[in-house]
Amino acid sequence: MQILKRIYRETQLAISAQATNVFQIVKAKVLRSKPKCKDCIPQLFNLASKHCGNNGEILHSFAAFVCAVGACSPEIKPDMLSLLIDDFKGKANQAPEFRLAAFSMHCIYKNLTSDACKRLRSNAAEVMIASDLMHKVRATINQAPSDEHASHNVVHGRMSVHMVCNVLGLPLPEGSGLKERKNLESIALDACASMGLTCQDLESYEKAWQDELAEENKDATQEATATTENPHLKC
């Protein structure tokens, strides 16, 4: 993540200087520090150039999330990153939030695979929906008091990891505390509820989400009752 941030910063500086060979300038500067991911510089440059949002908003938010949760500096192979940044041909929506969320997830949990990245293309419609939801929840966070943004960004990051796993068919990371949900909208509403925020774009999904929570609570109550009546079930 630190190398991605540096590539983004150097890219913006080169563009501001009206350089004509931006990639070569950025590559030369980044390689001076001899990063372990030197073989991934072209892919990271693509990610930094296309998917970081206006003024790097998406990148800075996910970078803060990774820093808060703790990164494990995983090995990232160029072929996997190439799949992660592969454009959706003919689509205006390139799902920047989703791509950076998947990258951030791997920085923390080291659980992204090439097979999962291949599903970005086959599940493109869901990827774009998830990315749009991440954007809408982020917009809602931006309307909250600024002193709450740091904690809200962590919730947003966890929500995004949940969505990435849901869409790409990955198991939820061990120890993440995330719960399976029926759809992406329920994941987003979970996050909004935990932050005490209301996202107007999700209001039409609230009843189904509340029904899902009610069913979950009912199952938990029945399980607790069964355990109380028959203590041997604890085994």
Backbone as a ProteinNet text record, in pm:
[ID]
protein_1_A
[PRIMARY]
MQILKRIYRETQLAISAQATNVFQIVKAKVLRSKPKCKDCIPQLFNLASKHCGNNGEILHSFAAFVCAVGACSPEIKPDMLSLLIDDFKGKANQAPEFRLAAFSMHCIYKNLTSDACKRLRSNAAEVMIASDLMHKVRATINQAPSDEHASHNVVHGRMSVHMVCNVLGLPLPEGSGLKERKNLESIALDACASMGLTCQDLESYEKAWQDELAEENKDATQEATATTENPHLKC
[TERTIARY]
83	0	86.9	199.8	288.1	345.4	379.7	433.5	325.8	203.9	93.5	73.2	79	63.8	177	297.5	410.2	396.3	354.5	335.7	229.7	123.5	18.8	75.6	149.4	205	302.3	391.4	489	420.9	314	239.3	176.6	116.6	54.8	158.6	275.7	382.8	430.3	445	490.8	387.4	260.2	153.3	150.2	168.3	168.8	284.5	394.9	512.5	501	386.5	358.4	462.1	507.2	601.9	534	610.5	553.7	575.4	669.4	699.6	676	552	518	557.4	520.7	548.2	697.4	781.1	925.1	982.5	933.1	979.4	940.3	814.4	764.8	837.3	851.9	919	1061.2	1135.2	1274.7	1283.1	1193.1	1195.1	1159.4	1059.1	1013.7	1117.6	1182.9	1280.7	1406.4	1428.3	1545.6	1543.3	1423.7	1411.7	1414.9	1430.5	1438.5	1324	1200.7	1086	1076.7	1022.1	1006.7	910.1	817.7	716	756.8	887.6	936	879	847.8	792.8	648.2	585.5	444.2	427.2	535.8	527.5	431	433.2	339	192.8	162.1	23.8	-16	74.6	45.7	30.3	107.3	94.3	-44.3	-91.5	-225.4	-330.8	-316.5	-411.9	-411.8	-293.4	-281.8	-335.3	-320.3	-361	-510.4	-574.1	-713	-815.8	-775.2	-875	-864.5	-796.5	-777.1	-877.5	-962.1	-1065.1	-1012.9	-1104.5	-1066.9	-974.9	-858.7	-760.2	-716.4	-730	-684.6	-772.6	-898.2	-986.7	-1002.3	-1025.6	-1046.8	-920.1	-806.7	-678.8	-651.9	-666.1	-633.3	-723.4	-849.3	-942	-903.6	-878.4	-842.8	-704.6	-613.5	-481	-491.9	-580.9	-602.4	-662.7	-751.9	-812.4	-706	-621.5	-515.4	-422.1	-388.9	-300.4	-364.8	-494.9	-565.6	-578.7	-604.1	-625.4	-492.9	-397.1	-266.2	-241.1	-139.3	-107.6	-6.9	-10.1	82.1	187.6	190.7	288	296	183.4	181.8	254.4	293.3	350.1	236.5	256.1	155.5	218.9	161.6	218.2	163.7	248.6	205.4	83.3	75.9	-36.9	-168.8	-165.3	-286.1	-328.8	-232.5	-264.4	-317	-263.9	-311.8	-459.3	-500	-641.3	-725.1	-669.5	-742.9	-769.4	-676.4	-691.1	-745.3	-773.3	-820.8	-951.5	-953.1	-1069.4	-1191.6	-1308.8	-1434.4	-1453	-1441.3	-1447.9	-1583.7	-1579.4	-1701.9	-1786.8	-1732.7	-1810	-1756.6	-1848.4	-1807.2	-1767.8	-1839.1	-1811.8	-1703.6	-1584.7	-1473.6	-1454.2	-1551.8	-1553	-1423.1	-1381.8	-1256.5	-1257	-1369.1	-1376.4	-1353.9	-1416.8	-1407.1	-1262.9	-1197.6	-1061.1	-965.6	-979.1	-892.6	-930.4	-1058.7	-1101.5	-1038.8	-1038.9	-980	-829.5	-762.7	-619.4	-592.7	-672.1	-655.2	-680.1	-783	-813.2	-693.3	-628.9	-513.4	-395.8	-382.7	-275.5	-291	-415.7	-442.5	-449	-528.4	-559.2	-487.1	-422.1	-346.4	-434.3	-557.1	-651.9	-701.7	-650.3	-692.6	-616	-683.2	-620.9	-642.9	-564.4	-581.7	-718.3	-764.3	-896.4	-1005.8	-992	-1091	-1088.2	-969.7	-957.5	-1018.5	-1012.5	-1073.9	-1224.5	-1281	-1426.3	-1471.1	-1376.2	-1415.1	-1486	-1433.6	-1492.7	-1624.2	-1626.2	-1748	-1859.9	-1822.7	-1922.3	-1923.6	-1896.1	-1879.8	-2000	-2120.5	-2240.9	-2244	-2216.2	-2215.8	-2100.5	-1986.3	-1870	-1905.4	-1972.7	-2010.2	-2113.8	-2207.9	-2307	-2237.7	-2146.9	-2074.3	-1992.7	-1925.9	-1843.7	-1929.6	-2046.7	-2137.8	-2186	-2213.3	-2256.5	-2144.9	-2022.1	-1908.7	-1900.4	-1922.1	-1917.9	-2029.3	-2150	-2264.5	-2245.4	-2193.7	-2169.3	-2057.8	-1956.3	-1849.2	-1903.7	-1993.6	-2054.5	-2133.7	-2200.2	-2274.7	-2179.7	-2066	-1964.8	-1912.8	-1892.7	-1838.2	-1930.8	-2058.8	-2154.6	-2155.6	-2090.9	-2083.6	-1976	-1976	-1871.6	-1732.2	-1639.3	-1505.9	-1431	-1460.1	-1388.3	-1433.8	-1539.3	-1586.1	-1536.4	-1473.1	-1434.6	-1336.6	-1241	-1139.3	-1202.5	-1289.6	-1353.4	-1450.8	-1519.3	-1613.5	-1540.6	-1420.5	-1344.2	-1307.8	-1284.4	-1254.5	-1378	-1493.9	-1619	-1641.7	-1617.4	-1633.5	-1538.6	-1416.2	-1320	-1363.2	-1411.5	-1460.5	-1580.8	-1670.6	-1785.2	-1738	-1638.6	-1587.2	-1523.8	-1449	-1391.3	-1502.9	-1608.8	-1724.1	-1783.4	-1799.9	-1857.2	-1766.7	-1637.2	-1541.8	-1551.5	-1554.7	-1566	-1698.4	-1806.5	-1938.1	-1939.3	-1886.1	-1891.6	-1794.4	-1676.5	-1573	-1575.9	-1673	-1687.1	-1576.3	-1524.1	-1418.7	-1478.6	-1422.4	-1470.6	-1435.8	-1518.9	-1489.3	-1360.5	-1273.2	-1145	-1162.4	-1082.3	-1087.5	-1053.1	-1135	-1111.2	-1161.9	-1227.2	-1276	-1402.5	-1477.2	-1600.7	-1716.9	-1697.3	-1803.4	-1900.9	-2027.3	-2131.1	-2182.8	-2216.4	-2272.7	-2402.5	-2422.1	-2543.9	-2598.5	-2729.7	-2794.9	-2759.2	-2731.8	-2703	-2613.6	-2568.5	-2476.4	-2541.6	-2668.8	-2738.5	-2746	-2765.8	-2768.9	-2633.1	-2525.7	-2391.4	-2373	-2420.1	-2408.1	-2491.1	-2611	-2697.9	-2642	-2578.7	-2509.4	-2407.9	-2329.4	-2224.2	-2283.8	-2386.4	-2449.6	-2507.4	-2570.6	-2629.5	-2522.3	-2409.6	-2303.7	-2241.7	-2251.8	-2198.9	-2304.7	-2430.9	-2538.7	-2572.8	-2551.3	-2577	-2691.8	-2756.7	-2863.7	-2825.3	-2824.5	-2794	-2926.3	-2964.8	-3093.8	-3106.1	-2995.8	-2999.3	-3033.7	-3030.2	-3054.9	-3190	-3267.4	-3392.9	-3488.1	-3489.9	-3582.5	-3546	-3424.8	-3380.3	-3392.3	-3433.2	-3429.9	-3524.2	-3644.2	-3739	-3683.6	-3630.1	-3574.3	-3457.4	-3377.8	-3264.6	-3313.4	-3415	-3470.6	-3531.4	-3596.7	-3651.4	-3539.4	-3428.2	-3313	-3256.8	-3246.9	-3197.7	-3293.2	-3423.2	-3522.8	-3511.4	-3492.6	-3477.8	-3350.4	-3246	-3118.9	-3134.1	-3202.1	-3224.5	-3313.1	-3412.7	-3501.8	-3424	-3336.6	-3255.4	-3163	-3104.8	-3014.2	-3088.8	-3211.1	-3292.5	-3330.2	-3370.2	-3407.1	-3287.7	-3171	-3050.3	-3015.1	-3027.9	-2997.2	-3095.4	-3223.1	-3325.1	-3298.9	-3262.8	-3234.9	-3114.4	-3015.3	-2894	-2924.6	-3012.2	-3050.7	-3128.5	-3217.7	-3301.1	-3219.9	-3116.2	-3034.4	-2886.7	-2827.3	-2688.8	-2588.8	-2621.2	-2527.4	-2505.4	-2596.2	-2578.6	-2457.2	-2408.2	-2290	-2169.1	-2169.4	-2057.1	-2062.8
-120.3	0	126	123.1	239.2	269	164	183.7	240.1	192	244.7	393.2	431.1	571.6	656.1	600.5	676.9	690.6	582.9	589	693.2	696.6	796	937.5	958.1	1091.1	1133.8	1043.3	1076	1098	1024.1	1041	1178.8	1223.8	1355.2	1465.9	1447	1546	1553.5	1436.9	1433.4	1496.7	1469.9	1528.5	1680	1725.6	1870	1939.6	1866.2	1920.9	1905.8	1854.7	1835.2	1745.1	1643.8	1548	1464.9	1427.4	1348.7	1199.3	1162.1	1020.5	989.8	1007.7	997.6	862.8	754	621.7	600.7	635.5	614.3	696.4	819.3	904.3	843.6	802.4	744.5	614.3	530.2	401.2	420.7	511.3	534.6	581.6	671	722.2	614.4	534.5	431.3	320.4	285.4	175.7	211.1	338.1	377.6	316.8	293.1	235.3	83.1	24.6	-120.4	-195.6	-162.8	-229.2	-376.7	-457.7	-600.7	-625.3	-532.6	-549.5	-481.4	-474.3	-401.5	-455.8	-585.6	-644.5	-601.5	-542.4	-501.9	-352.8	-281.1	-136.3	-97.6	-165	-127.3	-141.1	-250.5	-272.5	-172.9	-144.1	-48.1	92.8	122.9	252	264.4	157.4	155.5	178	106.9	119.7	262.7	319.3	455.3	559.5	533.3	630.7	630.4	515.1	501.5	488.2	441.2	396.9	459.7	573.7	633.3	742.3	780.2	880.7	1022.8	1117.4	1259	1295.3	1351.5	1391.5	1274.7	1153.1	1035.7	998.8	1045.1	1023.7	875.1	793.2	650.2	587.4	619.2	564.1	604.2	731.4	777.9	713	692.8	630.8	485.7	410.4	269.4	254.6	345.3	341.3	361.8	454	477.6	354.4	287.8	164.2	56.4	37.9	-63.5	-31.4	96	137.2	111.6	138.4	121.6	-24.6	-110.3	-252.4	-327.2	-288	-352.9	-434.4	-397	-467.8	-578.4	-681.2	-793.6	-798	-696	-688.3	-818.8	-862.1	-988.6	-982.6	-1097.7	-1105.3	-1087.1	-997.9	-973.9	-1001.7	-1094.1	-1133.6	-1045.6	-1013.2	-927.2	-980.4	-1112.9	-1167.1	-1148	-1157.8	-1136.6	-990.1	-900.2	-758.1	-720.7	-786.1	-759.7	-795.4	-903.2	-942.3	-843	-792.1	-699.2	-566.2	-523.2	-392.5	-403.2	-525.3	-544.6	-468.7	-381	-296.7	-376.9	-326.3	-376.9	-308	-383.6	-324.1	-259.2	-135.3	-65.9	-19.1	-22.4	19	151.4	243.5	369.9	348.2	257.2	226	118.8	155.7	61	14.3	43	-5.6	24.5	150.3	183.2	149.4	173.5	143.2	-5.8	-87.2	-232	-278.8	-229	-273.6	-236.2	-113.6	-73.2	-144.1	-176.1	-252.4	-392.2	-455.2	-589.1	-584.7	-483.3	-467.1	-446.2	-361.3	-332.8	-457.8	-532.3	-656.3	-750.2	-761.4	-850.6	-799.1	-666.9	-610	-647.8	-670.4	-703	-853.3	-921.2	-1061.6	-1162.1	-1111.9	-1198.7	-1311.7	-1277.7	-1381.9	-1371.3	-1275.3	-1262.7	-1363.1	-1421.8	-1520.8	-1481.3	-1541.4	-1515.4	-1561.9	-1676.7	-1728.1	-1629.8	-1572.2	-1475	-1350.6	-1306.1	-1188	-1211.2	-1334.8	-1366.2	-1345.4	-1358.8	-1344.5	-1198.4	-1104.7	-964.8	-947.9	-1013.4	-999.5	-1076.4	-1201.4	-1281.7	-1228.4	-1161.3	-1104.1	-951.5	-899.1	-754.3	-674.7	-723	-649.4	-632.8	-741.3	-733.7	-649.1	-657.5	-576.6	-428.8	-387.7	-247.6	-203.7	-293.9	-262.1	-241.6	-333.1	-322.5	-193.9	-161.3	-40.5	84.1	84.9	199.1	212.9	98.6	102.6	155.3	112.8	164.9	316.2	363.3	507.5	580.8	523.8	589.3	596.6	488.7	491.2	590	597.7	695.3	838.4	863.2	995.8	1030.2	929.5	949.7	982.1	912.4	938	1081.2	1128.1	1262.5	1371.9	1339.1	1435.5	1438.3	1338.8	1332	1428.1	1461.3	1548.6	1493.8	1580.7	1539.4	1458.9	1484.2	1410.4	1264.7	1228.7	1090.1	1012.9	1082.2	1019.2	903.6	917.2	813	679.8	683.5	559.6	507.7	598.2	556.7	492	541	482.5	336.9	304.5	164.9	78.3	129	56.1	39.5	146.4	140.3	36.9	32.3	-65	-208	-232.9	-367	-404.2	-308.7	-331.4	-367.2	-296.2	-318.4	-456.5	-497.4	-632.8	-736.6	-713.8	-804.3	-816.1	-702.1	-702.2	-772.9	-749.5	-815.6	-967.4	-1014	-1158.5	-1211.8	-1136.8	-1178.3	-1193.6	-1095.1	-1094.4	-1194.4	-1207.6	-1293.4	-1436.3	-1465	-1601.5	-1644.4	-1551.1	-1581.8	-1596.9	-1684.7	-1693.6	-1565.9	-1529.9	-1411.4	-1435.1	-1335.7	-1353.6	-1399.9	-1494.2	-1545.3	-1434.6	-1422.4	-1321.3	-1183	-1171.1	-1039.4	-997.2	-1095	-1064	-1033.5	-1051.4	-1025	-1141.6	-1110.7	-1212.5	-1224.2	-1345.2	-1366.3	-1287.2	-1229.3	-1155.4	-1201.3	-1182.3	-1232.1	-1151.5	-1022.9	-940.4	-822.1	-751.1	-639.6	-523.8	-501	-391.3	-413.4	-538.5	-568.9	-542.4	-572.5	-544.9	-394.4	-316.9	-171.2	-115.8	-169.2	-123.3	-161.6	-277.8	-314.7	-207.8	-166	-67.7	66.9	110.9	239.3	237.2	126.2	114.9	122.1	57.1	56.5	194.6	279	415.5	516.1	469.3	560	656.2	614	699	643.1	729.7	688.8	724.5	624.7	646.5	645.6	759.9	771.3	676.4	646.8	557.4	413.8	382.4	244.4	227.5	334.1	328.6	221.1	197.1	98.6	-44.5	-64.9	-200.3	-226.6	-125.3	-138	-244.6	-256.9	-356.8	-498	-530.7	-664.2	-688.7	-583.9	-595.7	-618.1	-545.9	-562.7	-701.1	-752.6	-888.4	-990.8	-965.9	-1056.5	-1055.8	-937.5	-927.4	-994.7	-977.8	-1039.7	-1190.9	-1244.2	-1389.3	-1437.7	-1359.8	-1395.5	-1398	-1296.8	-1291.3	-1405.7	-1441.4	-1552.1	-1682.8	-1704.7	-1826.9	-1831	-1716	-1710.7	-1739.2	-1686.5	-1709.5	-1856.2	-1917.3	-2059.2	-2146.2	-2110.2	-2187.6	-2175.2	-2052.2	-2030.8	-2106.8	-2108.3	-2179.7	-2329.3	-2381.5	-2525	-2564.6	-2478.2	-2505.7	-2505.3	-2410.8	-2402.9	-2526.8	-2571.9	-2688.8	-2818.2	-2820.6	-2941.1	-2899.3	-2885.3	-2839	-2922.6	-3050.8	-3135.6	-3085.9	-2998	-2944.3	-2854.2	-2805.6	-2720.4	-2794.9	-2924.9	-3004.9	-3017.6
0	0	0	72.4	75.8	-62.3	-136.3	-271.4	-363.1	-349.5	-430.6	-401.8	-275	-238.4	-298.4	-295.8	-351.1	-503.1	-568.2	-713.5	-747.6	-671	-695.9	-679.3	-572.5	-545	-656.3	-694.5	-798.9	-933.7	-957.7	-1082.7	-1089.7	-980.5	-977.8	-996.3	-936.4	-952.4	-1096.8	-1160.3	-1299.9	-1392.5	-1364.6	-1446.6	-1428.6	-1304.1	-1276.5	-1348.2	-1363.5	-1433.3	-1584.2	-1629.5	-1772.2	-1839.4	-1765.3	-1821.8	-1930	-2031.8	-2141.9	-2121.9	-2038.5	-2012.5	-1865.1	-1821.7	-1679.3	-1621.1	-1686.5	-1629.4	-1605.9	-1702.9	-1689.2	-1574.7	-1559	-1448.4	-1314.2	-1302.9	-1177.8	-1146.4	-1245.6	-1225.9	-1175	-1236.3	-1195.8	-1050.5	-1010.2	-873.6	-772.1	-804.1	-710.7	-696.4	-804.5	-800.6	-721.2	-695.6	-617.8	-477.4	-425	-290.6	-292.8	-411.2	-428.9	-358.6	-395.6	-331.4	-370.7	-281.5	-309.4	-425.1	-443.9	-547.8	-678.2	-706.4	-823.9	-954.5	-958.5	-1081.2	-1106	-1004.6	-1015.4	-1043.5	-1065.6	-1085.1	-1197.8	-1314.9	-1421.3	-1378.6	-1308.7	-1264.7	-1156.3	-1064.2	-958	-1015.7	-1118.3	-1185.8	-1248.9	-1310.2	-1369.8	-1261.7	-1150.5	-1039.9	-985.1	-970.1	-916.9	-1014.5	-1143	-1244.8	-1270.8	-1256.7	-1300.1	-1188	-1070.8	-974.4	-835	-823.6	-690.8	-657.2	-754.2	-727.6	-740.3	-731.4	-739.1	-623.3	-657	-555.8	-468.1	-521.6	-446.7	-329.5	-329.5	-214.7	-181.4	-282.9	-258	-201.4	-261.5	-215.4	-71.1	-39.6	95.6	200.6	165	259.3	286.7	180.2	199.6	262.9	231.4	294.1	444.9	484.9	627.8	694.1	623.3	674.5	694.9	594.9	603.9	720.2	736.4	845.9	981.2	991.4	1118.1	1158.1	1058.8	1087.2	1097.2	1014.4	1017.1	892.1	815.1	691.2	717	632.2	649	538.8	451.4	341.7	263.1	204	133.2	-0.8	-49.3	-183.9	-284.1	-377.5	-480.5	-615.9	-689.2	-817.2	-929.6	-1026.3	-1137.6	-1211.6	-1231.3	-1307.6	-1232.6	-1100.2	-1021.8	-1027.4	-1017.2	-1025	-1163.7	-1267	-1402.8	-1415.5	-1351.7	-1352.9	-1273.4	-1164.4	-1078.8	-1149.3	-1235.1	-1300.2	-1441.9	-1488.4	-1625.4	-1648.7	-1748	-1773.4	-1816	-1778.3	-1833.7	-1968.8	-2075.7	-2209.3	-2235.5	-2280.6	-2317.9	-2202.3	-2079.6	-1962.1	-1907.6	-1881.3	-1820.4	-1674.3	-1608	-1467.7	-1459.4	-1415.4	-1402.3	-1257.6	-1172.1	-1033.3	-958.1	-952.6	-883.9	-735.3	-669.1	-525.4	-500.8	-583.4	-564.5	-584.4	-687.7	-716.8	-604	-552.1	-441.3	-311.7	-296	-178.6	-180.5	-297.7	-309.4	-281.6	-334.6	-310.5	-161.5	-98.8	44.4	128.3	91.9	162.4	159.9	44.3	33	115.7	126	207.8	355.3	397.9	538	561.7	478.9	505.8	414.8	310.7	219.9	165.8	126.4	87.6	-55.9	-133	-272.1	-357.5	-454.2	-542.6	-688.2	-776.3	-919.2	-966.4	-915.7	-955.1	-913.5	-794.3	-748.4	-836.7	-873.8	-959.9	-1097.2	-1145.2	-1274.6	-1269.2	-1149.7	-1136.9	-1142.6	-1142	-1160.8	-1294.3	-1397.3	-1530.4	-1540.5	-1492.4	-1504	-1414.6	-1305.5	-1213.2	-1222.7	-1341.3	-1358.4	-1309.4	-1334.9	-1293.8	-1142.3	-1068.5	-922	-871.6	-939.8	-901.9	-908.8	-1015.4	-1032.2	-928.7	-896.7	-793.1	-658.3	-624.9	-498.3	-492.6	-603.2	-607.6	-589	-651.6	-636.1	-491.7	-426.6	-286.6	-196.5	-223.6	-147.2	-162.5	-284.7	-311.4	-236.7	-237.4	-172.3	-20.8	36.8	181.6	214.3	127.5	149.8	144.1	49.3	37.6	163.9	220.9	344.9	460.4	464.6	568.1	556.9	434.6	413.7	465.6	484.1	536.3	689.9	750	896.4	946.8	1076.5	1132.3	1102.2	1070.4	1026.9	1132.7	1261.5	1365.5	1375.6	1301.9	1300.5	1178.7	1085.1	958.6	977.6	1068.3	1086	1127.3	1228	1273.3	1169.1	1099.9	996.1	877.7	846.9	736.7	764.6	890.3	926.3	903.3	943.3	919.4	769.9	694.9	549.2	488.7	539.3	489.2	516.2	636.4	670.9	583.8	562.9	475.3	334.5	286.5	151.5	138.1	240.6	241.8	233.5	310.5	310.8	170.7	103.3	-31.2	-131.4	-121.1	-211.3	-196.5	-73.2	-48.5	-102.7	-83.5	-130.7	-281.7	-353.3	-500.1	-562.1	-503.4	-561.9	-507.9	-421.6	-371.4	-278.1	-199.6	-103	36.9	119	257.8	332.6	428.9	509.1	587.9	595.7	664.8	808.6	848.5	985	1084	1185.9	1287.4	1250.9	1136	1093.1	1167.1	1223.2	1292.5	1200.1	1069.9	972.6	965.9	938.5	930.5	788	749.3	615.6	601.6	483.2	453.6	318.7	299.9	179.2	55.2	72.4	-44.8	-7.1	-108.3	-87.8	-12.8	-39.5	26.8	177.7	219.1	363	427.3	354	405.5	425.8	327.8	337.6	453.5	471.2	579.6	715.8	726.5	850.4	887.7	787.7	812.2	853.9	782	815	956.5	992.4	1125.8	1234.1	1210.6	1311.5	1328.3	1223.3	1231.6	1276.4	1285	1320.8	1209.2	1084.5	968.4	885.4	810.5	720.5	577.8	491.6	350.2	273.2	221.4	154.2	35.5	-31.5	-148	-110	18.5	63.5	132.5	139.9	215.3	164	34.4	-22.6	15.8	67.5	104.5	254.4	330.1	475.7	530.2	474	526.4	511.9	393.4	371.3	466.3	490	581.9	724.7	766.5	900.5	918.3	813.1	818.1	833.9	765.2	775.6	916.9	977.9	1115	1213	1189.2	1277.1	1270.6	1150.9	1134.3	1202.2	1191.4	1255.2	1406.8	1461.8	1607.2	1654.3	1570.8	1604.5	1612.4	1514	1512.8	1633.9	1668.5	1783.4	1913.1	1923.7	2043.8	2056.2	1945.1	1946.7	1983.3	1932	1963.3	2110.7	2164.6	2306	2394.4	2354.5	2430.5	2430	2312.3	2300.2	2385.7	2389.1	2467.5	2616.4	2658.8	2800.7	2843.8	2756	2788.3	2783	2702.1	2689.4	2690.9	2810.1	2822.6	2743.2	2715	2641	2500	2447.1	2312.6	2301.3	2415	2413.5	2360.2	2375.8	2327	2175.9
[MASK]
+++++++++++++++++++++++++++++++++++++++++++++++++++++++++++++++++++++++++++++++++++++++++++++++++++++++++++++++++++++++++++++++++++++++++++++++++++++++++++++++++++++++++++++++++++++++++++++++++++++++++++++++++++++++++++++++++++++++++++

